[in-house]
Amino acid sequence: MNRETLQTLALLLLFTTIALIIRLIPMTTGAGILGNDPWYNLRQIEIITANFPAYPWFDPMTQYPYGNVIHWGPVFVQLIAGLCLLTGMTARPDLLLVASLVPPLMAAIMVPLLYRIGTLLADRLTGLLAAGFMAIVSGQYFYRSLFGFVDHHIAEVLVSTLFILGYLLAIAKTRSPSTDPEPLKTRILGLKPLTLISLLTGTIYAVGVGIMPTMILFALIVALFTLVYAIWQTISKHPDTRILEIAAANTLIFGTATVIMALLGYAQEPTLALSRMGVGHLYACLALIAGSWILALAVTARTKYPARTILPALLLLALAGTALIALVSPDLTTALTTNANTFFSGTSLTETVGEARPWTLIEAWYSFGIGLLLLVGGAILLWQKAHTRPDHLFALVWTAVIVASTVQHMRYEYYCAVCIAITSALFIAALINKGRHHLSKKNNSGLPLLLMAALFAFLFIVGSVQADTAIATGIRGLHPDWPASLAWLEQNTPDPGIDYLRIYRADTFTYPDESYGVMSWWDYGHFITFLGKRIPVANPFQHGVSGPTGAAAYMVSQTEDESTAILDALNAKYIITESTLPTTKFWAITTWANETAGLAPYASPSGPTPAYYTTTLVRLHLFDGTRIAFDNPAIPPVPALQHYRLIYESDTGLVKIFEYVPGAIIDAEEDGLPLALEVTTSRNRTFTYEQTSKDGRWVVPYPGTYRSESGEISVTDDDIRAGRHITPSLPMEKSVG
């Protein structure tokens, strides 16, 4: 092993160690599990650990009363479950530790991968710079590879980067036939390395789909590269016939992926939606293979026909094919249109989902800083050689598609970080190489180039490290009130009758009679499932949120009759609220409730409108369900809720749990009479539940001794749960004081 190799290994080891250490910072600060979706991955890991290697494609412990069909693959959670079993760390605390360590380890593996890609595209220096930049590059990539962020995003990046590396190696193995004729045996043997690389790359692609269906994005990159390369060669004066080998590589890669996905059951769902695991992914692979050969044949026809004939013919063929598909299979046309609209267009609803909203320039600069400018410089370098080097053209298409995707959906920053690292390394390495060349020629212009390269590298490193440190030290997981509240929920509410660790089938499952749902906002659905072992109505997949019986409609319902009708339709017995819901998250709730009206009915330039105060959410969390009168005559009194009682309040008041009960009915002498009860919450806070009689009665949700102007009356919990009708004895016992 020579000195240069030792230096390379030492630097890669250093960069890998840095990548790992900075991602373990939350482990030392006690940040815990980060984000929302990781809590559901932990649930899946627990189930798989108990049933290894079986995967729960359906989960009745979320989105009550329907259950959730899982639309992504098992690879990420199966890997962690396997590690837990291998190490014997299967108890919940140990499982959380193993799962939390996997994302930083995957980020560490990314470092040598970027080195290899850099050397393929340029040289050793580019590879080392790319590896170093990958270790520290910030943004969503860094956040989603931190200790505690147990989600598949870092696995998506790792496997998709492996796919990119495999495809670049496949391109490197393609070659144009030499001018001298070669024996057939020699030609076939020459294809052997391409075949092996392609088969491996196809396997990697299938693994990527098994992590998340968004792997289809990289099939799109290959398709666009093949299209651009074919057009380029068609209009070239000297077409490069390696397009035939590229088509062969595409066939092997996506043919292998198709077979593996079919065998593993990834296409068991009949949906054509490419955002879900289904048969649509097989069709997409087969379409890519067919398109590759059509383009390859078009390029080879260039020897007989001019480009002005071939290109219009291809366009007419594409239009005819589209028309034929629309005629023969309208469903397929609709699916293709829907897939495109879903990916390339956003709505006001996607604005409420942090990771799905468009990327802003400010967010981009905060994440990558000088890396954005270096991205442009690196892309220009790729463009300069794209006409002679298909690997550079592929890298350019890859970068363009990923940047465009990130602009549309900011979560794809985790893909974009790889492109930032590569293009930044290409640009800085080019400056260094040019500077060295000038200095070797005694040209004084070399020094400024080297200084510029050093400045860019310094700014990239400092900016990234500052952003990384701020994220790693400032990030906090779940507020302590949530685990405590949900532990209370599990211990003090009836078991819903579902075996938490059993795998159920969607086509044979029915909910038992004792089951029920928990109403809350979708942000908290996975917490309720994993920490409370209860079944949320809505979850962070944005299921159970919209529609007339969705969580949004419930939260903004204006009357108790409306809200209880929703609970009855869903058989929901408990409601969990949180302090941010009637404040910072209220706009998101109103958007889901009515995408057109949004916040308008509930807020004016002067402040909240009366409609805000009469929403079920505000009446529950801010008013504790009691009657409220305002000093402002423009806001009418808000009546008490008759069927909701506060049964738990967290230590800081962040989380409140309410129970939906029939309520005891007490006869009143007339309407408008006040009835009051002093209620002490689980954290020893006291408030007065007050209600005025209507229709000659009160309906009360709390047990205790109520006070009225006429006297006192005692109500038991049995009275409330049975909806018992109570007629006070006359004369009523006079209240004291």
Buried (B, 14 or more C-beta within 10 A) or exposed (E): EEEEEEEBEEBBEBBBEBBBEBBBBBBEBEBBBBBBBBBBBBBBBBBBBBBBEEBBBBBBBBBBBBBBBBBBBBBBBBBBBBBBBEEEBBEEEEBBBBBBBBBBBBBBBBBBBBBBBBBBBBBBBBBBBBBBBBBBBBBBBBBBBBBBBBBBBBBBBBBBBBBBBBBBBBBBBBEEEEEEEEEEEEEEEBBEBBBBBBBBBBBBBBBBBBBBBBBBBBBBBBBBBBBBBBBBBBBEEEBBBBBBBBBBBBBBBBBBBBBBBBEBEBBEBEBBBBBBBBBBBBBBBEBBBBBBBBBBBBBBBBEEEEBEEBBEEBEEEEEEBEEEBBEEEEEBBEBBEBBEEBBEEBEEBBBBBEBBBEBEEEBBBBBBBBBBBBBEBBBBBBEEBBBEBBBBBBBBBBBBBBBEBBBBBBBBBBBBBBBBBBBBBBBBBBBBBBBBEBBEEEEEEBEEBBEBBBEBBEBBBEBBBEBBEEBBEEBEBBBEBBBBBBEBBEEEBEEBEBEBEEBBEBEEEEBEEEBBBBBBBBBBBBBBBBBBBBBBBBBBBBBBBBEEBBBBBBBBBBEBEBBBBBBEEBBBBBBBBBBBBBEEBBBBBBBBBBBEEBBEBBBEEEEBBBBBBBBBBBBBBBBBBBBBEEEEEEBEEBBBBBBBBBBBBBEEBBBBBBBBBBBBBBEBEEEEBBBBBEBEBBEEEEBEBBBBBBEEBBBBBBBBEBBBEBBBBEBEEEBBBEEBEBEBEEEBEEBEE
